[in-house]
Amino acid sequence: MIDNFDAQPELRWRYFSDQVMGGVSQGKVNFATEQGEQLVHLTGQVSTANNGGFIQVRREIAKASVESALGVYLKVRGNGQQYYLHLRTSSTLMPWQYYQASFPTTQQWQTIKVPLTAFVRSSNWLNKTVKLRSLRNIAIVAYGREHTADLEIAQLGFY
């Protein structure tokens, strides 16, 4: 497991939005406890105006800490929207470079497994597949279309 959001997750996870590139999406991240379980809550309005379109919460991954895995799992609940996982490696040098896979949400807690084969590169300049040894960070992202984001994550890891 990478994180179950205990022990000061705000020191590991950072919020970003398209405003770093001139976009106008608005959001925030809160860390909370519900029925004894720690979680992160990502909320906001995603807007594609001004070439924008994302809000995210991202965490660094220690170099070479993930060498073999079949995919990413997460325990989530949301507002029925589709969300994304972004993986960045030592090869994803530009902000718009990442490997992306989507996942659905429901209003009930569910554990979702996203195989590494589901991740698609954002640019032909990147390797076709994610090289786990060079993994640098993982992000949970509301992306790509006008919508209200409301997503809670209680666990995140590799399987």
C-alpha positions as CSV (number, residue, x, y, z in Angstrom):
1,M,0.0,0.0,0.0
2,I,1.2,3.5,-0.7
3,D,-1.2,5.3,1.5
4,N,-4.2,5.0,3.8
5,F,-4.0,8.7,4.6
6,D,-3.0,8.4,8.2
7,A,-0.1,10.2,10.0
8,Q,-0.2,13.7,8.4
9,P,-1.1,13.0,4.8
10,E,-1.0,16.7,4.1
11,L,2.8,16.4,4.2
12,R,2.7,13.8,1.4
13,W,-0.2,14.9,-0.8
14,R,-0.4,18.2,-2.7
15,Y,-3.3,19.8,-4.4
16,F,-2.8,21.2,-8.0
17,S,-5.2,22.7,-10.5
18,D,-5.0,23.9,-14.0
19,Q,-4.5,27.4,-12.6
20,V,-0.8,26.7,-12.6
21,M,-1.1,26.8,-16.5
22,G,-3.7,29.6,-16.7
23,G,-6.8,27.5,-16.3
24,V,-9.8,28.5,-14.1
25,S,-10.8,25.3,-12.4
26,Q,-11.5,25.7,-8.7
27,G,-11.1,23.0,-6.0
28,K,-9.7,21.9,-2.7
29,V,-8.5,18.9,-0.8
30,N,-9.5,18.0,2.8
31,F,-8.1,15.3,4.9
32,A,-10.7,13.8,7.3
33,T,-11.6,10.9,9.5
34,E,-14.9,9.0,9.0
35,Q,-15.9,6.1,11.3
36,G,-12.2,5.7,12.3
37,E,-10.9,5.6,8.7
38,Q,-8.7,8.4,7.3
39,L,-9.5,9.7,3.9
40,V,-8.8,12.5,1.4
41,H,-11.7,14.4,-0.1
42,L,-11.2,16.2,-3.5
43,T,-13.9,18.6,-4.4
44,G,-14.3,21.4,-6.9
45,Q,-15.5,22.7,-10.3
46,V,-13.5,21.5,-13.3
47,S,-13.6,24.0,-16.2
48,T,-12.2,23.6,-19.7
49,A,-12.2,27.4,-20.1
50,N,-8.9,29.1,-20.9
51,N,-7.4,25.7,-22.0
52,G,-7.9,24.2,-18.5
53,G,-9.6,21.2,-17.3
54,F,-8.3,19.5,-14.1
55,I,-8.0,19.5,-10.4
56,Q,-5.8,16.8,-8.7
57,V,-4.1,15.6,-5.5
58,R,-0.7,14.1,-6.1
59,R,1.9,12.3,-4.1
60,E,5.6,11.6,-4.7
61,I,6.8,8.0,-4.8
62,A,10.3,7.1,-3.5
63,K,12.7,6.2,-6.3
64,A,12.6,2.5,-7.1
65,S,10.1,1.7,-4.4
66,V,7.7,0.0,-6.8
67,E,9.5,-2.5,-8.9
68,S,6.9,-5.1,-9.6
69,A,3.1,-4.6,-9.7
70,L,0.2,-5.5,-11.9
71,G,-1.8,-2.4,-11.2
72,V,-3.1,0.2,-8.8
73,Y,-5.9,-0.3,-6.4
74,L,-7.9,2.3,-4.5
75,K,-10.9,2.4,-2.1
76,V,-13.1,5.2,-3.3
77,R,-16.6,6.7,-3.4
78,G,-17.8,9.7,-5.4
79,N,-20.6,11.4,-7.2
80,G,-20.9,9.0,-10.1
81,Q,-18.4,10.8,-12.2
82,Q,-15.4,9.2,-14.0
83,Y,-12.0,10.1,-12.5
84,Y,-8.4,9.4,-13.4
85,L,-5.2,8.1,-12.1
86,H,-2.0,9.7,-13.5
87,L,1.4,8.1,-13.1
88,R,4.5,10.1,-13.8
89,T,8.0,8.6,-14.3
90,S,11.5,10.0,-14.7
91,S,10.6,10.2,-18.5
92,T,7.6,12.5,-18.0
93,L,9.5,15.8,-18.0
94,M,6.8,18.2,-19.1
95,P,3.7,19.0,-17.0
96,W,1.4,17.6,-19.7
97,Q,3.2,14.2,-19.9
98,Y,1.7,11.3,-17.8
99,Y,0.2,7.8,-18.1
100,Q,-3.5,7.9,-17.5
101,A,-6.3,5.4,-16.6
102,S,-9.9,6.1,-15.7
103,F,-12.1,4.7,-13.0
104,P,-15.8,5.0,-12.2
105,T,-17.3,6.0,-8.9
106,T,-20.5,5.4,-7.1
107,Q,-21.9,6.8,-3.8
108,Q,-20.9,3.6,-2.0
109,W,-17.4,2.7,-1.0
110,Q,-15.8,0.3,-3.5
111,T,-12.3,-1.0,-4.1
112,I,-11.2,-0.6,-7.7
113,K,-8.3,-2.3,-9.4
114,V,-6.8,-0.6,-12.4
115,P,-4.3,-2.8,-14.3
116,L,-1.1,-1.2,-15.5
117,T,-2.1,-2.2,-19.0
118,A,-5.1,0.2,-18.8
119,F,-2.7,3.2,-18.5
120,V,-2.3,5.2,-21.7
121,R,0.6,7.5,-22.4
122,S,-0.3,11.2,-23.0
123,S,2.4,11.6,-25.7
124,N,4.1,9.5,-28.3
125,W,7.3,10.8,-26.9
126,L,6.9,8.5,-23.9
127,N,7.5,4.8,-23.6
128,K,4.4,2.8,-24.6
129,T,4.2,1.3,-21.1
130,V,4.9,2.5,-17.6
131,K,8.3,1.6,-16.3
132,L,7.7,0.9,-12.6
133,R,11.3,1.3,-11.6
134,S,11.2,4.9,-12.8
135,L,7.9,5.8,-11.2
136,R,8.0,9.2,-9.5
137,N,4.5,10.2,-8.5
138,I,0.8,9.2,-8.6
139,A,-2.2,11.6,-8.9
140,I,-5.9,11.3,-8.5
141,V,-7.5,13.6,-11.0
142,A,-10.8,15.2,-12.0
143,Y,-10.1,15.9,-15.6
144,G,-11.1,16.8,-19.1
145,R,-14.6,18.1,-19.1
146,E,-16.9,20.6,-17.3
147,H,-18.2,18.9,-14.1
148,T,-18.4,19.0,-10.4
149,A,-15.8,16.9,-8.7
150,D,-16.6,15.1,-5.4
151,L,-14.3,12.2,-4.7
152,E,-13.2,10.5,-1.5
153,I,-10.2,8.1,-1.3
154,A,-9.5,5.9,1.8
155,Q,-6.7,3.7,0.4
156,L,-4.4,3.7,-2.5
157,G,-1.7,1.2,-3.4
158,F,-0.2,-1.2,-5.9
159,Y,-1.1,-4.9,-6.2
